[in-house]
Amino acid sequence: MGLIALLGLIVVIVATWRTARRITEPLERLDEAAERLAEGDYRQLAVEGRDELARLASGFNRMAREIEEREQRITHLAFNDVLTGLANRSMFHRHVDLLLERSGSGDLLALLCLDLDHFKTVNDTMGHGVGDQLLVALAARLRETARDCFVARLGGDEFVVVQPLVAGRLSVDRLAQELIKAVARPIELEGQQITPSTSIGISFSPDDGIDAATLLRNADLALYRAKADGRGTYSFFEESLNARAQERRQVESDLRLAIARGEFELHFQPLFDLEKGLIGSFEALIRWNHPTRGLVSPLDFIPVAEDTGMIVPIGAWVMREACHQAASWPDHVRVAVNVSSVQFHRSGLSETILGALAASGLAPHRLEVEITESIFLEGSEATLKLLHSLRSLGIRIALDDFGTGYSSLSYLQSFPFDKLKIDRSFIQALLTRPGASAVVRAITDLARALGMETTAEGVEETAQLAELYAHGCSSVQGFLLSKPIAAGEVAALFSEPGSFGATIERSARTA
């Protein structure tokens, strides 16, 4: 081969090699970038020219960006609440445990657990869409109020704020008060104004826990106490709350067994008609005949029954048993049955009442349903509709604990009650507190003007009875005349009514 031919061959080989390198080098970079992408490295390739290799590099870059964005969305969803954009429960646990791990011992942080009061009522009466709008609005308020803190939504209407203890524990009180105030600002949704409120439970590290799960559990216990204290307030965790929680869990467990075993019984307390001097009705009062604790007062188990929803089957039994017992009494004697707001907000109450009347044969006008204003606080037009339907059947409706709420008078405009029961706190103060007598007289005068009866609860002294008689109270109830008695003892009161009439007569003469 000649020199010229050899040089020509070399030129061809070099040109071919360069061409090959222009192809293989981008492919090698693409292969390397693909390996990095598989490891989570989303670096982009340089795009040179407009040939097929450039288009291939552009396609790879676009794919890498989409994968990166998808990974970021997945990560965001894994650690953030979809509705409010706040951190979620998983992120809360990671965040708190990491803080505790990094910081070591000492008073490091406060955990404030918030739960909206009566949020279920918003969902039930206005719809879940409005409930979601409320959660979004309140999440923004929490984020703004606790701007230097970690804020998360744990689920439902439960939020948590993690506050570093830089300025001491007094700063926690201030933040709790600010959060309650921020939540309580009125908000208009779907043309209706809502005034929300929240209760807060607070725990501290390391005193109340050294990990997120323990701190949250103890803050939840404090939250439960805040709700028991009247809601719209805050409470700190105390070790005694653990014992109470264990006791409550035991009560809850025993209650479930009690329903299955039929461990309840009714006692009846008479209400005396002051004008006629006779028994006009009995209030049915449930007792729990516990196998080891004996008779348990409703004060010790009704709150648990309401919180767990067990009040529904328990209340249904009370209604059936009360109507069954009352059917054997004289025709002029009624029976009064307390109905919880929980029962009103569950379906089937009307059917339960009508079923109890039908099974017992008790006339509807001999049944009196006692409710408290909490039914209206948590209720809706559906509640009023149910009350009106019961009253249209002849069933009487009484408003219990009248005078203790903030808006009792407004309820008298929305529903025509048959009776107002004056709370025992007014009766106890009747002889000792200036103005108490005037309040009782005002209630009896108002009820008379509206065509309603009045019953005074907790009458224990003859002088109280004399005052009530003078004020024109329709009927009285209390230990002065009779304590609650077992169902088997009721018949004896009808055969010996004289002593009660004499007591009332003496009171009338005193008045």
KOLSERO-490128 format. One line per 10 residues: number of its first residue (from 1); their letters; for each residue x, y, z of C-alpha. Coordinates in steps of 0.05 Angstrom, whole numbers, plus 5000, padded with zeros to 4 digits. Layout:
REM residues N
NUM	a	X,Y,Z  ...
REM end
This chain:
REM residues 511
1	mgliallgli	5000,5000,5000  5028,5068,4981  5040,5124,5031  4983,5166,5003  4935,5108,5009  4958,5095,5081  4948,5167,5100  4879,5165,5069  4861,5104,5109  4886,5137,5173
11	vvivatwrta	4843,5198,5159  4782,5154,5148  4796,5115,5213  4805,5180,5253  4741,5210,5224  4703,5145,5238  4731,5144,5309  4711,5217,5321  4642,5203,5293  4635,5142,5338
21	rriteplerl	4658,5183,5399  4606,5236,5383  4555,5180,5388  4584,5138,5444  4603,5194,5492  4531,5221,5497  4507,5150,5504  4557,5137,5560  4535,5202,5595  4463,5181,5586
31	deaaerlaeg	4477,5113,5615  4514,5144,5674  4457,5193,5685  4407,5136,5685  4447,5101,5739  4448,5165,5781  4373,5174,5769  4361,5104,5796  4398,5125,5860  4356,5189,5867
41	dyrqlavegr	4404,5238,5834  4362,5281,5787  4419,5320,5752  4404,5342,5681  4444,5326,5619  4474,5381,5576  4437,5386,5509  4481,5403,5449  4456,5411,5379  4390,5390,5350
51	delarlasgf	4403,5319,5326  4374,5254,5351  4424,5250,5409  4403,5320,5431  4330,5300,5428  4346,5237,5467  4381,5279,5521  4321,5327,5524  4274,5268,5532  4316,5241,5588
61	nrmareieer	4317,5308,5624  4241,5314,5618  4232,5244,5646  4280,5259,5704  4242,5323,5721  4175,5286,5721  4203,5231,5765  4232,5282,5813  4165,5320,5816  4128,5255,5827
71	eqrithlafn	4175,5235,5883  4166,5303,5915  4090,5296,5911  4093,5227,5942  4138,5252,5997  4093,5311,6010  4032,5266,6014  4068,5219,6061  4084,5274,6111  4031,5328,6099
81	dvltglanrs	3956,5331,6109  3921,5335,6041  3864,5379,6065  3900,5433,6106  3972,5428,6081  3997,5420,6153  4044,5365,6173  4008,5299,6187  4013,5248,6243  4072,5212,6212
91	mfhrhvdlll	4112,5276,6205  4093,5297,6276  4123,5233,6304  4187,5240,6262  4194,5314,6281  4185,5306,6356  4228,5244,6362  4283,5278,6323  4279,5339,6368  4283,5296,6430
101	ersgsgdlla	4340,5256,6402  4381,5317,6384  4368,5357,6447  4382,5307,6503  4350,5317,6572  4316,5377,6605  4251,5415,6594  4254,5415,6519  4185,5426,6491  4111,5429,6505
111	llcldldhfk	4060,5390,6465  3991,5423,6459  3937,5376,6433  3875,5412,6407  3807,5382,6392  3748,5423,6365  3686,5424,6408  3622,5397,6377  3654,5390,6308  3612,5329,6292
121	tvndtmghgv	3550,5374,6298  3577,5418,6242  3586,5357,6197  3518,5329,6215  3479,5394,6207  3516,5432,6153  3551,5376,6114  3622,5350,6110  3639,5402,6057  3628,5458,6106
131	gdqllvalaa	3665,5418,6159  3725,5414,6113  3722,5489,6100  3722,5501,6175  3782,5456,6185  3821,5492,6131  3805,5560,6161  3823,5539,6231  3888,5506,6207  3908,5574,6178
141	rlretardcf	3891,5608,6245  3933,5558,6283  3992,5566,6236  3989,5642,6242  3980,5642,6318  4035,5591,6330  4081,5616,6275  4145,5598,6312  4120,5528,6328  4110,5462,6292
151	varlggdefv	4036,5452,6276  4005,5387,6251  3937,5357,6239  3933,5288,6269  3867,5271,6235  3794,5290,6239  3788,5353,6281  3850,5340,6323  3911,5385,6316  3977,5389,6354
161	vvqplvagrl	4025,5446,6366  4097,5432,6388  4126,5492,6425  4200,5497,6443  4208,5518,6516  4252,5578,6504  4215,5628,6549  4194,5578,6603  4127,5546,6618  4090,5612,6625
171	svdrlaqeli	4096,5620,6550  4055,5556,6543  3997,5587,6582  4000,5648,6536  4001,5606,6473  3943,5563,6497  3901,5624,6511  3919,5655,6444  3901,5591,6407  3833,5586,6442
181	kavarpiele	3819,5659,6426  3841,5651,6353  3796,5590,6342  3736,5624,6375  3733,5681,6325  3667,5676,6287  3671,5651,6215  3619,5653,6160  3612,5591,6117  3557,5578,6066
191	gqqitpstsi	3520,5639,6090  3518,5617,6163  3560,5644,6219  3596,5593,6262  3631,5607,6327  3678,5548,6337  3715,5531,6401  3771,5484,6421  3796,5448,6482  3871,5437,6494
201	gisfspddgi	3910,5385,6532  3984,5399,6547  4043,5354,6564  4117,5371,6574  4181,5334,6559  4215,5301,6594  4168,5303,6655  4109,5274,6618  4145,5232,6566  4210,5223,6529
211	daatllrnad	4180,5203,6461  4125,5230,6416  4076,5173,6429  4078,5181,6505  4074,5257,6502  4014,5253,6456  3979,5201,6498  3987,5244,6561  3966,5307,6525  3903,5269,6503
221	lalyrakadg	3888,5252,6576  3895,5326,6594  3851,5343,6535  3797,5297,6560  3798,5333,6627  3794,5401,6593  3730,5377,6558  3703,5351,6623  3717,5419,6655  3669,5452,6607
231	rgtysffees	3706,5456,6539  3736,5518,6510  3793,5514,6560  3861,5480,6570  3889,5431,6620  3958,5405,6638  3974,5331,6645  3980,5303,6716  4000,5233,6735  3933,5223,6769
241	lnaraqerrq	3900,5226,6700  3931,5159,6683  3895,5127,6742  3831,5160,6721  3840,5137,6650  3849,5065,6673  3788,5071,6717  3748,5099,6659  3770,5042,6613  3747,4993,6666
251	vesdlrlaia	3679,5028,6672  3672,5026,6597  3688,4952,6595  3640,4937,6652  3585,4978,6619  3588,4935,6557  3579,4873,6599  3524,4908,6639  3484,4920,6575  3491,4847,6554
261	rgefelhfqp	3474,4821,6624  3417,4869,6640  3448,4897,6704  3407,4962,6704  3346,4979,6744  3301,5039,6751  3285,5080,6813  3230,5131,6813  3226,5199,6849  3156,5229,6856
271	lfdlekglig	3138,5299,6835  3083,5329,6878  3029,5374,6851  3026,5434,6899  2955,5453,6881  2924,5384,6889  2971,5358,6943  2980,5293,6904  3033,5256,6865  3029,5281,6793
281	sfealirwnh	3087,5243,6763  3151,5204,6775  3220,5216,6745  3254,5152,6722  3326,5148,6748  3372,5093,6725  3417,5054,6772  3471,5005,6754  3469,4942,6797  3543,4926,6791
291	ptrglvspld	3562,4854,6812  3618,4878,6858  3606,4952,6870  3532,4949,6884  3486,5004,6861  3526,5055,6819  3501,5126,6813  3488,5151,6742  3537,5208,6755  3592,5155,6754
301	fipvaedtgm	3574,5121,6688  3527,5164,6645  3584,5210,6620  3623,5148,6597  3560,5120,6565  3550,5186,6527  3622,5190,6504  3622,5119,6478  3551,5120,6448  3528,5065,6496
311	ivpigawvmr	3476,5114,6521  3434,5096,6460  3419,5024,6479  3417,5042,6553  3369,5099,6540  3325,5054,6497  3320,5005,6555  3303,5061,6604  3247,5085,6558  3217,5015,6551
321	eachqaaswp	3222,4999,6625  3195,5066,6648  3134,5061,6603  3123,4989,6625  3124,5008,6699  3081,5070,6690  3027,5031,6654  3007,5000,6721  3000,5067,6757  2937,5108,6765
331	dhvrvavnvs	2916,5142,6700  2931,5212,6724  3004,5197,6741  3057,5210,6688  3128,5184,6681  3186,5230,6662  3246,5202,6624  3312,5239,6612  3336,5236,6540  3409,5251,6525
341	svqfhrsgls	3430,5297,6468  3469,5238,6440  3404,5200,6433  3373,5259,6397  3429,5262,6346  3426,5188,6330  3372,5160,6285  3317,5118,6315  3297,5157,6377  3226,5169,6352
351	etilgalaas	3218,5095,6336  3245,5076,6405  3195,5122,6441  3135,5099,6399  3156,5027,6407  3159,5034,6483  3089,5066,6485  3060,5012,6439  3091,4954,6478  3068,4981,6546
361	glaphrleve	3001,5008,6526  3017,5074,6561  2979,5134,6534  3026,5185,6501  3002,5242,6546  3028,5203,6607  3100,5205,6581  3143,5266,6593  3210,5272,6557  3261,5313,6595
371	itesiflegs	3316,5347,6555  3371,5398,6570  3391,5458,6529  3452,5420,6503  3405,5390,6452  3396,5459,6422  3469,5478,6428  3488,5418,6386  3423,5412,6348  3390,5435,6284
381	eatlkllhsl	3323,5442,6250  3319,5367,6252  3319,5369,6328  3262,5419,6330  3224,5377,6279  3231,5315,6322  3209,5352,6385  3148,5379,6349  3130,5310,6322  3133,5280,6391
391	rslgiriald	3091,5335,6421  3040,5329,6365  3028,5257,6389  3012,5283,6459  3080,5268,6490  3099,5323,6539  3167,5358,6533  3203,5388,6594  3265,5432,6594  3310,5408,6651
401	dfgtgyssls	3361,5450,6690  3327,5514,6668  3365,5577,6684  3435,5548,6683  3452,5559,6610  3469,5622,6571  3410,5622,6524  3353,5588,6560  3304,5644,6545  3316,5640,6471
411	ylqsfpfdkl	3294,5566,6471  3226,5586,6498  3215,5624,6433  3236,5566,6389  3196,5511,6423  3132,5511,6467  3153,5468,6526  3101,5438,6572  3145,5447,6633  3207,5482,6659
421	kidrsfiqal	3247,5448,6714  3280,5500,6757  3351,5478,6771  3367,5456,6842  3421,5509,6849  3367,5562,6853  3327,5522,6904  3388,5511,6948  3402,5586,6948  3329,5605,6959
431	ltrpgasavv	3337,5618,7034  3409,5642,7035  3426,5682,6974  3396,5751,6961  3359,5753,6896  3349,5678,6890  3276,5684,6910  3265,5738,6858  3296,5694,6804  3250,5636,6822
441	raitdlaral	3189,5682,6822  3210,5710,6754  3215,5639,6725  3147,5618,6752  3115,5682,6727  3146,5674,6658  3125,5601,6653  3054,5618,6674  3050,5673,6621  3073,5623,6568
451	gmettaegve	3025,5569,6592  3079,5524,6620  3084,5487,6685  3144,5492,6732  3177,5440,6776  3228,5457,6830  3284,5406,6838  3322,5390,6901  3271,5413,6954  3299,5392,7021
461	etaqlaelya	3271,5441,7072  3200,5460,7092  3218,5534,7086  3238,5523,7013  3172,5489,7000  3135,5548,7031  3172,5597,6987  3157,5556,6924  3084,5550,6942  3080,5625,6951
471	hgcssvqgfl	3113,5637,6884  3062,5593,6849  3108,5536,6830  3067,5479,6799  3103,5419,6829  3163,5401,6872  3213,5345,6875  3264,5330,6929  3285,5292,6991  3238,5331,7036
481	lskpiaagev	3180,5292,7007  3213,5229,6980  3279,5202,6957  3282,5160,6894  3251,5092,6909  3253,5023,6876  3198,5006,6826  3167,4957,6875  3157,5011,6927  3117,5059,6883
491	aalfsepgsf	3049,5027,6894  3054,5041,6969  3057,5116,6957  2990,5114,6922  2957,5079,6981  2986,5128,7033  2985,5198,7003  2963,5233,7066  3031,5250,7095  3052,5287,7032
501	gatiersart	2988,5326,7028  2997,5346,7101  3068,5370,7089  3045,5413,7030  2986,5439,7070  3032,5461,7127  3077,5496,7077  3017,5532,7048  2997,5557,7116  3069,5580,7129
511	a	3070,5617,7063
REM end
